[in-house]
Every structure is written in structure tokens, then in C-alpha cells.
């Protein structure tokens, strides 16, 4: 049975004392093990209430696919039940009068409390950036805070204040803008909405939770948009872009800053004392808690997930260590006791955690369990009409009209055809970080009880206006007789590195085919594009009579219908540059932009877009030679492992072992295992031309140096493979950018044993300026 307690009664509760005095009193009565435990943050599926009672972790989290009691789709009452259970375990009496300190729960509520079924799903940040409306964002924060607190959670890992500068990055939609002057006020507004205003009576009180500005810093500036990658350049120049949002968040009172996965000039942020302490604290004046990201401390040179004093010494206060918490705790205790970690540094970090809990009111003698404080247990907050109204307003204000030949607003009484697989798909409109980490997949509309799809909203509005709307997900319905066709299409949901792309080209032709079909039938068309970033859409822009960048609007499809029917004017304006060309290089500013930041039409502005070039080497119209596809080599190709020929990569010899591997269907790829020093060589007989595109998957980081030989060029790709390891199928693009003499032979050499899966090698002429990437 969970232990009941009215609060941490062994803590001195003289509220006339200063925060510093109260923290000093508590620290003076804590053992080293209890102090270290305050810096350990495991995930809910890797420990029990008994573990909490024994070790007294300072905080815990739920991962993107984690839910209470192993159920990632658990209803709200189960989330609250677990919060109460952990409160009881963490506040059970301790011997010898040692202070009991409640644990706090952190969650990724990045666009609403979207881990919990029925919660309001707000637009992702990229859409909110298009609104430029700080008051709206503040109200979204307040609504999200109330829904979080209703389920017993104390702390939100939000807002993301990244300044995304390469839209190939899979987290671009978590950024408000490529322009830091747009990001800064919106990030600060969300902080104020979540926490309340410092100095006011309700600060961190009812309806409010602790906020986190993340990820410090330059997460949006990695080379080629690779998640967790490296950011290179003069530190002051980088700060002038990527550090700008942090002083605004600090001024707004943000209690927590999360360190980033990325490196700066080769040094991982979690171990970068010059930045975590020198810039964030000494220069910017941040006094709160610095929390780590998921096992990111283990990426510091010389560290493992379970052994990393370097992070604490650099300025980290809380280790996010989902599963290896016990070994890390034990190692940190030993490192304090042997002097590796000074006691003063330990007390500094623990003191920051305690101050956060003081401000949350959790160290007062009258502190209550989560279900008995604030909005705890008020499940009517989740998806409430008031919160959904805010979300609907946000959706409408975030829509950006890029083209309108006159079809919008839709006419009252119109007979509408609504097409596309995304039209009646709430999960696709919501994107990643929605019920599951990646979103989408198995999530049909039944998972979203407090939500309205775009089609359902259009249908309701059309009927109210004396017309009708017919759904045709696959476009099979004859368009004859319809007054207009609305085609809803876009990116499949993704989160973090899974969304990393090599180019900004949208190459799924579902929407394009439907737009061209209706255009040929003489039916006016409206393209509603769902995406986490601006993309090269020249073909779709040409085919549509009106084009709306809808971003990832979330649960309120009525916000889209409000715009299409003209119930609201389009006030959304681009917060990212829209690319004119299909090259892979990022676009920030007018150079290379089809539409600049700030562009967007009102419904009264009937402005056509001139016919755009549809030439693009990345799409199917470009010439490509399948050199190695579906696990088989093309004609004239020789594969060698050492000196032994490997027909179609099946066989053994020269330190290479290859076997058939099922990627999408039976043996459509090959799994290749390298012995130490082994080389896999592929040579094409006859003349070949074009750049190389290699589809591969690497489960584990290389244990030794790996080189790629292309023609006469040898490229060290060890670091590139280390960044791509564990991130699923990725594409390696080799152009003259890094290999001037491409030639007709490529070879991979691994100094240490390595296993890699390869599904396709092709030669194709990439657009001019295309970069090498891995």
C-alpha cells in the first residue's frame, strides 16, 4: 500500500527564512547518497515505488513512448495515481531525522499535454511562430500547465527555443523561427504561461508547472541539420543567433534549462564548462537548474552513461539517465567520497534542485500529494472547451496562404470534394510527440476523443453554409460536379533524428497527383500542406489554385476550416524562408528563397504565383542509375571482400561476411560484417556517371576508424557514422563536394569489426551545389 503523508514534515518550514537559509539547513542534514539521488532522473518504466522509497530520486520522467504502469495510452487517472504513489514513496519517513524531499515528475508536453489521451493538441511551434502572437502563446502555456497539473505532473520540458537554421533537421517544427528575434519573445511567453509571472501570488501555483528552455545551445545549427551533430564556427557569431532566446527566457523566470545533445566545435555541450557555466551562468546570470537530455552525458569523451563526473563538473545539475540510474548513482557517490567531485559542487547542484522544489511549494509542511493540490485530479481541464477554443484560434492564426487565384474563401453552398489520406487523419495533423514519441502509425482517430479532423470540420462548416463536403481519401471519386477540391497531404509524423532529411524536397506525389487530376478535370483546387518545415513544393504550387501552409495544426481542424471559409482572415506569416530550388543547402533569408520570412497573403489578396521550375535532380524525373538495389547488384558490378569475389554480396572471404537481410521484404538488403581491417569494394564495369546515393543502416557506433574510398579520394567517415548509428535507415550522399574524383569504384574499410546493412546504391546527378552528407 502506498504510504500516506501530509507532507515532508521533517523539513524546517520557517517561511521567514530566505531560500538560501532553508536550502542550507536541508543540505546540512542530508547524506552524500541522498544528495546524489537528487541529481538522478530515471524514467517511469525502469524503477518502482520501492526503488523510489529506497533511493529517493530527486526527479523522474516519462519517455516519449512511456506511460504509467507500462501503458503508453493510459487514461489521465492512471497518470495521477502514479504521481501520488511516487509522492508517497519519496516522502516516507527517513531514519535519524534526515529530511524527506518529494520527487518531481517531468514530461515532454511540447504542444500541449499530448502524452495523455484527450488532452488539447496545440499547433507545433513552427505554426505558432507564424502567428507572431506572444499573448496567444502565453495562453497556450497556461492551458497546457493546467492540463499537466491535472495529471499530477510538476514540470514540463518545454519550450524549445532552438533557432533552426537548416530545415533538414528533424526537430525544425519544434522551432518558432529561423530568426532569433521571433523565437525569443514567443519562448518567453510560453515560459510565463506555464509558470506564471514571477512575483505574483499564483507563480508556480494552481494551474502552473515548472518550464524548461531547451536545448542550450545551438541545437538548431548543426552541420547539414543532423540531430545531435556538431555546430562549427566562431563562438560569438554562434551566440548572436542561437543564444539570443535564453536571456529572454531567463528574464521570464524560467526555472530550468536543458543542455543540448549537440557539440560546439567538437565539444559535447553536456561536458562544456565554458558554455554551461561560463556563458549560461556567469554571462547570462541563470540561477536555476540545468538538466541533461536522454543519456546525453554518455556522449562526452571519456564518459559512459553510468560513469560521468565530467558532466557535473561542467555545470550539469540533473542527469537524465532513463535506465542505468543505479550504476550512475553508485559511481557518483564514490566520486564524491574520493574527491573527484568536490562537495561544494555537489551541494551547489543539489541546492538548485531544492530551490526549485521550494518554489513549487513542495518542501512546505502543508504540502499535499499531487491529487490534492492545485488542479490535481481536475480531468475536465483536458481538452476543455476553453482550451480547445484557444487551440482553434492558434490553428487559424498559424495558417499561411502562399497562393490564391481566387478560389478562397470557399463559397457558401459549395459542393466540396475533400481528398487525400491526411484529410481525416488527426494523428497526421498533429505530428510527432503526440501520444507516442514519433506520432502517427497505429493512431487512428479513435485515439483522439477531444479532437476534430480537418475533413470533419470542413464537412460541418459546409453543411452549416448550405453546402456539402464529400471525403475521398484516395481520390477515387469522380470530381465532376464539385465546385472545388481541397487536397490535404503532407509529411508523415516523425520526431527528433527520425525526421532528419538529406534535402528539402517533398517527393511524396500523393498530393501532386490529386492536384493534377483535379486541375485536368477543370475543378478549382486548394492544397492544404501538413509539414514540420517549409519544403520545395514547386510542382504542387503550380498545380494548385490556392496553397495553404498548414504546418502541424493538431487537434482543431476547425481552425483550418475557419480560414478556408473566410470566417477569419489569414494573418499567418512565414517564420521560415521557403526554398525556391530543390538543392539540399539551407535557406535563411532572401538568398534562395521563393517566399521570404514575413510572406503571407490575406484572403482579399488574389495573387497568383508565376509558373515555377519543376526541374529537380532529387525527384524521380531526374536521371538515376540503380547500381545496387533491393539487395542485388546490377549488371556489370563486381563486389569484393578482400580479394574474394562476393556475387551479389552473398558469401565470405577476405574478412567480409554478407547475408541476406529483410528490410521491406524478403532479402531486399544485405547485412555486411567486417573483420578487423576488412574492405568491401564495389566496382562498376564500363562508364558510369553521377553522384552516389547509398541507403544504409548502422545499429552501433564504429569501434574503430572507417574510411570511404571514392575514386582516388579517401574520406574518414568515422564521426559521420557515429552520429548516424542507431537512427534507423539513412542515406549517404557522396558528391564532388567531398570527393572531386568520383570514379567508378567505391570501397569501405573498417579498422575494427563492424556490421552495416545496405539496401541500395545508386548513381544520380544531384543538383548543383548539393552537399555530401551521411
N, C-alpha and C positions, 0 to 999 in steps of 0.2 A: 504493500500500500504506500502511495506517495506520502511523505511526511508533510503535515500542515504546519505552517509557521506564519505568524503575523508580520514578520519582517526580520531583518538581520539585527536582532536585539543586542548583540554583543559589541556593536559599534557605537562609540560615543556619538551622541546626537545633539550636541550643543550647536545650534544653528547660528549662534552669535559668533562662533569661531570663523575665521577665514577658511577658504578652501584649502590653502596651504597648510594651515594648522590641523585641520581634520585629516588631510591626506597623511601628514607626518605622523599623527597619532596612530592611524591604521597601520602604516608601514612599520612602525616600531614594534608592533605585536604580531607581525607575520613571519613565518619561517621561510627559508630560501625556497623550499619546494612550492609553498603556496604562492609566493611571489612569481616564480617562473610560470606556474599554472595560469596566472592572469594573462600571460603572453601567448598562450596556446589556443588556437581556434580550429577544432576539428569539425567535420560535417556530421549531420544528424544520423546518417546511416552507418557510421563507423564507431559509435560508442553508445553506451546505455546509461540509464539513470543511475545505476550502481557505479559506473565509471565516473559519472559526474560527482556523485557523493564522495567517492574515494579521492579523485584528483583535483576537483574544484576548478575546472577550466574557467578562464575569465570570460570567454565568449564561444559561440558556436554558430554554424551556418548551415543552410540547406543549399546543396549544389543545384545547378540548372535542371537536373533530372532527379533531384532528391525530394522526397516528401515524407511527412511524419509516418512512422511505423512502416516504412518501406512502400508506401502508396503515394506515387507522384501525383495522382489525381484525387488526393484525399480532400474531403469537404472541409469547410472552414472550422468546424467544431473540433476536428482532429488536430489541426494545427494549434489551436488554443489549448487542447488537452495536453499536447506535448510540451508547450511552453509552461504550463502550470506544473507539470511533472518535473521539468528541469529546474524550475524555480525552487520547488520543494527540496530536490536533491542538493542544489547548490547552497541552500540556506539552512541545511540541517546543522545542529549544534556541533561545534568542534571542541576537542579537549583543551584544557589549560587556558581557557578564556581567549583563544585565538579568534580574531574577527572572522565572521562568516560574510561572504561577499557574493551577492547574486550574480549568476551568469547572465549575459545578454545575448540575444539572438539577432544575427544579421542575415539579410536576404537581398537578392538582386531583383528589386522591383523597378526595372529600368523604364517601363512605360505603363505604369500602373502596377498594382499588386498581382501581377499576371501569373504567378505560380499557383494561384488558388482559383478553382473553378467559380465562375460567377462574378469575379472582380471586373471592374471597369478597365477596359483596354484603351489607353490613350494612344495617339499617334506617336511613333518613334521620334527621336529628337530632330532628325533631318526635316520632318514635316513641321515641327514646332519652330525650327529656325526660319522656315518660310513665312511664319506669321509675324515675326519680329515683336511679339506681344508679351512683354515681361509680366504684365498683370495676369494674363491668361495662364502663363507657365506657373506663376505663384499659386493660382487657384488649383491648378493640376497637382502641384506638390501637396497642398493642404488636403485635397481629396484622397490622394494616394496615401498620405500619412495616416488619415483616419481609417482607411481600409486595412493598412498594415497593422495598426494598433488593435483593431477589432479582433485580429487573429493571434494576439499576444506577442507580436514581434516588436523589438525595440529599435531597430537600426536598419537603414536602407543603404545599400552600396550604390548610391546614385546621388548627384548627377554625373554623367560622363561629360567632362569639359574638354575633350580632345578637339584639336583643330585639325581635321582630316585634310591632308594636302595631297593625297594620292588615293583617288576613289576606287582603285582596285582593292583597297583594304577591306576586309570582310566586316569591319566594325564601322564603316563610314556612316551608316544610318544612326549610330549612337552619337554622332557629332552634330551639333546645331549648324555648323557652317565651316567653310574653309577660311573665313575671315574671323580673326580672334575678337574683333570689336563687336561682332554679332554674338559670338559664343559667351563672352564674359557676362553681360547683363542677364542673359537667359539662364546660365548656370547659377548665378547668384540668386535669381528669382526662385528657382526650384529649391535651393537650399532654404530660403526663407519660408517657402510654402510647407516644406517637410518639417522644419524645426520650429517655426515661429520666429518672431523678431527678438533678438537678444535684448534683455532688459524688460520685456513685457511679462506680465504675470503668467501668461499661458506658454511661455517659452519651454519647449520640451515637455509640455504638459498634455492635457487631454487633446487627442487628435494629432499629436506631433511625435515624431521619431527623429533619431539622430540621422544626419545626412553624411554622405561621403563624396568628396570631389575626387575624380579619378580620370586618368591614371597618370600620376606625376612621374616624369612629364615627357612630352613629345611622342606619345603613343601613336598619334596621327601623322607622324613624319617619317616613318620607316622607309628604307630604300625599297622602291617598287611596291610599296603598300603591303609588305609581308608582315603579317601579325607576329608580334613578339620579336621582330627583327631589329636591325641596327639603324640608328639615326646618326648621320655624319655631318660635320660642319662646325663652324665657329660657334662656341657656346653662347656668346652674346647674341649672335644672329638667330640662333635657335630659340633662345628665351624671348626674343622680340616677337615671335609668332606663338610658340607653344606654351610659354609660361604666363602669358597675359591673363588667362581666365582665373588663375589661382589667387592673386591679390583680391579680386572681386569676391570670390567665394569666401576668403578669409574675412574680409570686411563684413560679409553677410553672416558671419558667425559659424561657418562650417566646423563641425566638431572632429571630423575625421578626413584624412587624405589617404588615398590608396596608392602605393607605389606601383609603377608600371613593369610589365614584363620586358619591355624593350631595353636595348643597350643604347648608350650615347658614346659615340666614338669608341666602340668596342667594350665599354664597361657596363655591366648589367646594373640597372637602376637600384635593385634591391641591395646591392653592395657598394653603392656610390655615395660615400660620405660627403664629398664635395657638394653634391646636389641635394641629397636627402636632409643633410644637416646644414651645410653651408648656405645653400640657396633657399630652401623651403623654410628653415627655421631662422637662421641668422639674418638673411637678407629680407625675406618676406614676413617674418615675425609670426609664423604659425606656432601656436602653443598646444595644439590638440594632439590626437592620436594618429600615428602613421601605421596603417595596416598593410600587410602584404597581400599579394594575389595568390591564386591557387598554386601552391607548391613552387612559386616563382623563386623563392630563396635558393632552391636546389639548383638553379641555373647559374649561380655565381661560381666563378672559377674557384676550385678547391672545396666546394660545398657538396653535400648531398641533401636530400630532403630531410633526413633525420639528424644531420650534423652540420650546423652552420652558425657559429658565433659571429661570423663576419657581418651578417645582416643586422644583428642587434647593435654591433659596434658602429655600423654605418649610419644608424638612425631609425631602423625599423623598430616599432613597438609591439606589434602583434604579428605572429607567424600564422598565416592561413595554411594549415597543414592538415588536409582533409582526412588522411588515413594513418599516417605514420607519427601520430601525436605522442605516443608513449615513448618511443625511442628518442624523439627530439626533446621531450621534456626531461628525460633522464640525462641526456647529454648536456643540455643547458645547465641543469643543476650542478653537474660535475664541473663544468667550465666556470661557473661562478665560484665553486669551492676551491678550484685550483688556481684562481686568479686570472684565467684567460679573459673572463668578463668581469670588469670591476663592479663592486657592489653599488657604487654610485650610479653607474649606467643602468643597472637592473632597477634600482629604486626610481630613477628618472622615468623609465618606461612604464613601470607599474603605477607610479604616481599619475601619469597621464590617463591610464585606464581608469583609475579610481576617480579622478576628477570628472571624467565623462559620466560615470555612474552616479556621482553626487548630483550632477546637473540634471540627470534623468530622474532624480528623486528616489533612487533605488537603495541608497545607504541610510535613509531615514528610518527611525524606529517604527514609524507607522506605515512603512512601505508595504504595499499589498502585492499579491500574486497577480500575474497578467490578466486573469479573467475578472479581477475585482478592481481594476484601476482604469481610469480614462475611458476610452471606447472599447475596452476589452469585452468581448462577447456580444457586441452590438453588430451582429452579422447583417443587419439591414443596411449598413454602410456599404457593403459590397454590391456594386452595380446599382446603387440607389438612383432614383430618377434625377436627383440633383447632380450627381457625379456624371451620369450619362449625358446630361444636358451640357455640362462643361466639355465633355469629350466630343459631342456633336459640334459644338462651337469650334473646337480646336480643329476638327477634321475640315470643316468648311473653310476656315481661315488659312489652312495649310495647302489647299489645292492651288496649283499654279497652272494657269491657262497659257499654253505656249502658242497655240494656233486656233483661229476661229474664222472660218469662211462665212459664217452666218448661221450655222445650224444651231448654235447655242444662243440664248437659252431655248430649251425644248418647248415646243408649242403646247398649250393646253389642249386636251382632247386628242393628242397624238397617239398613233398606234406604234408602239416601240418594240423592236427586237433586241433583246439583251443577250449577248453572246460571249463565249469564252469560258474556259474552265474555272477561272477565278471569280466569275461574276457572283456566284452563290457560295463562295468559299471564304468563311470568316478567318480561318487559320492563315490562308494566304494573304489576306488583307492585313493581318496582324504581324506576320513575320516572325523572326526569331525571338527568343526569350518570352515565349507565350505558352504556358502550361508545361512545356518541355524546353530544354536548352535550345535545340535547333528549331523548334516550332514545326508546323506543318505535319507531313507524314500521315499518321493514323488519325489525326484530329479532324473529324468531320464536325458539322455544325451542332451536333448534339452535345459536344463538349462545352458549348458556349451559351448557357441558358439566358444570360443577360446581354444579348448582342443581336445586331441586325446586319445581315449581309447587304452588299451593295445592290444586288438584284431585288431583294425583298423590299428595301427602301424605295427603289425606283418603281416597283410594282405598286406599292401602297400610294406613292405620290401620283403616279399616272392615273390610278383609279380615282383618287380624290379630285383630279383635274378633269375627269370625264373621259379619260383615255384608257389605254391598257398597255401592259408590258408582258411579253412572252419570253421565257427563258429558253435558250438554245446553247447549251454548254459546248457542243461540238460543232455548232454552226450548220447542222444538217437541215434545219427548217428553211424552206423556200422564202427568200426575203421579199418576194413580190407582194406589194400592197402595204408594206410597212413605211411609215413616214420617216423613220430614222433607225439606225442600228448603233447600239452602244456596245463596244467591244472592250471587255475588261480582261487584262492579261498582264503578265509580268514575271518577275523573278520568283523562283521557288524559295521558301523560307530558309534561312541559314543564320548562324551566329559565329562570331569570332573567326578563327582561321579557316573554318569550313567555307566561309564566304569569300576568301581571298581569290582574286581573279588575275589572269595574265593580261587581259585587255579590258577596255570599257565597251566592248561590242556586245550588244544583246543579240545572240544568234539563235534564240528560240523563235521559230517562224509561225507559231500558232496564231498570234495576233495579226501578224503581217498577212498571212494567208486569208484570214477572215476579212480584214480591211480591204484587201484587193478584190475579194469575191464580191463584197457588197458594193464597192465602187464600180465594178464591171456591170452590176445589176442596176446601177443608177440610184442606189439608196444612199442618202447622206449618212456619214459615219462620224462617230465620236470615239476616239481612243482614250481609254482610262488606263493609264500605265502605273502598275504597282511595283515599286522598286525601292531598294535601300540606297540608291545613288543615282546621279544622272548618268545616262549611257548614250552611246552612239545609236541613234534611232532614225537616221535619215530616211530609211525605207518606209518606216511606219509614219513618219511625219509627212512624207509625200502622199501616202495612200489615204490619210485621214483628212476629213473636212474640219475637224476640231481635235485638239490633242491636249489632254489634261495630265500633268504630272501629279499623281495622287499620293506618291510615296508609300508609306505603310500606315494606313489610317486607323487600323484597329477595329474596335467593336461597333462603331457607329457609322454604318453605311449611309444613314440618313444625312450625314454631313456632306457626302458626295452628291446625293440627290438634291440637296438644298442648292448646290451650285448649278447642277445641270438644268434644273428647272427655274433658275433665276430667283429663288427665294432669298438668296444672299448674293451679293456681287463677289467677284473673285478679287480678293485683296492679297492673296498669297503671292510672294515674290521670291525668286530663286535665291537661296543662300549658298549655292554651289554653282560654279561655272559649268555650262552644258557643252560637251565636246562637239566640235564641228567635224573632226576627222576620226577615222577609226583606229589610229595609232594607239599604242599602249601607254604613251607618256602622259603624266598627269596634266590637267589644265587648271590653272589658278590665275584668274584674271583674263583680260581681253585676248591675249595671245592664244590662238587656237580654239577660242570659244565661239560656238554658234549663238548662244544666248548668255549674256553676262550676268553676274550676280546682280540682283535687283530687277531682273526682267520678269515680266508677267503682264498679261493683258486683263483688262476689265471686260465684262460681258458686253459692254457697249462698244468695245473696240474691235470692229470686224476687220481683222488684219490677217491676210494670207501670208504664208511663208513661201518664198521663191523655191522652185524645184531644186532639191538638194542632190548632190552627187551620191550615188549609191555604190560607188566603187570601193571595195574593201578587201584586202588580201586575207583577212581573218575569217571571212564567211565563205559559204560553200561555193559562191561564184568564183572565188579565187582558185588558181591552179594549185593542185596538191598531188603529190605522188605518194601513194601508200607504199612505204618501203618495208615496213614490218607491221602487220596489222592482225588483230584477232589471234595473236599468239603464233602466227605463221610468217615465215619470211617470204617476200615477194621473189619473183623470178630473177635470177642473176645475182642473188645475195649470198654471201658466204659468211658464216658465223664461226669464229674460232674461240676455243677456250685454251689458252696457252698455244700449243702447236697442234691441237687435236680438233678436227672439224666437228661442229655440232649441228647437224642438219636440223633446221627449224628449232634450234635451241633445245633439243632433247638429246641427252647423253651425258657423258662425263669424260673429263680429261683436262690436263694442264691446270688443276686446281679449281676448275669450274664444274659445278653440278647444276643442271637445269631440269625442271619438271613442269608438266602441265599444271595450270592453276585456273580455277574458275573465278572470273571477275563478274561478268554479267551472265554468262552461260558457259557450257562445258568447255573447259580448256581454251578459253579465249585469251589467255595471257600465259606468261611464263614466270615462274619463281626461280631466280638465279642465285645460287650460293657461291660466294667467292672464298677460296682458301687464302691464306696469307700471301700477299704479293701477286695474286692472280689477276689476269687481264682478260676481259671479254672484248673481242674485236669484231666489228661488223664492217664488211666492205661491199661496195656496190660495183658490179662489173659494168662496163660501158660508161657513158657520160651521164652524170646526174647534176642537178642544179637545185638551188633553193636553200632556204634555211631549214634547220632541224626542229621538229616538234616531237618530244618524247613523253608519253604518258606513263607515269611510274608511281609506285607506292613503296615507301620505306618505313617499316614499323619502328626501328630503333636507330638512334644516332650512331654514326660510324665510330668504330673503336680506334681507327687509325686514319691516316691520310688517304683521300680518294681523289684521283685525278681523271679528268676527261680530256682525251686527245681527239681533236677535230682537225683533219688535215695535218698541218705541221704545227698546230697550236696546242699546247698543253695547259689546261686550266685546273687549278686547285679548287675543287668544289666541296671540300670537306665541310666548311662552315655552312654553305648553302644547304647541303643535305641534312646537317644537324638541325637547321631551322625548320626543314620540311618534315622531319621524322615524326611519325605519329599523327600526322594531319590528313591521312587518307590519300586518295589518288590526286596527284598534282601533275602539272605539265611543265616540262623543261623546254625552254625555247632558246636555241643557240643560233645567233645571227653574226654578221660581221662586226657587230658592236664589240664582241669579246673574242671573236675568232676570225680574223681577216681572211685566212685561207681555209675555207670550209672543206673543200675536197670531198672525196667520195668514201672516206673511211672514218669511223668513229670508234673509240676504244675507251673502256672504263677500267681503271686499275685501282685495286684496293690493297693498301698495305696490311690491313688486318682482316680477319673473317668478317663477311658482310652478306646479308641477304636482301635482295631487292626484287620487286615484281615489276615487270614491264608488259604493257598491253599494246602499245602502238609506237612505232617510229615512222614519221612521215617527213618528206621534204616539201617545202612550200615557200613561195615568195611572200615574205612578210612586207607590210607597208614600210615605206621609207622612214627611218628613224626608230623602228621597232628595237626594243632593248632585249638583251639576254636576260633570262630570268629562270628561276628554279622552283 
